[in-house]
Amino acid sequence: AVLVRLAIGDLLAETTGESPPLILDDALVYADALRLARMKTILETAARHQQILILTCRKEDYLGLDARYLSLEDCRAET
């Protein structure tokens, strides 16, 4: 399903000149280690021309990507 979403983004970029951001909400949480490694490579390649936001509770799965990491704790206002 992730590959289809990436392909749709590429198709939209080709036809309209714009690609919407791809938002993944723990889409790979049940992937085995080999599949996760392959998908990380694919996502990193796709991120060169498409914005990808990954929402996850398992940030360690995505460590090592050339990406900007944010956490909800970083977004909370101090009182």
Secondary structure, DSSP 8 states (H G I E B T S, - for coil): -HHHHHHHHHHHHHHHS----EEEESTTTT--HHHHHHHHHHHHHHTTTS-EEEE-S-GGGGTTSSS----HHHH----
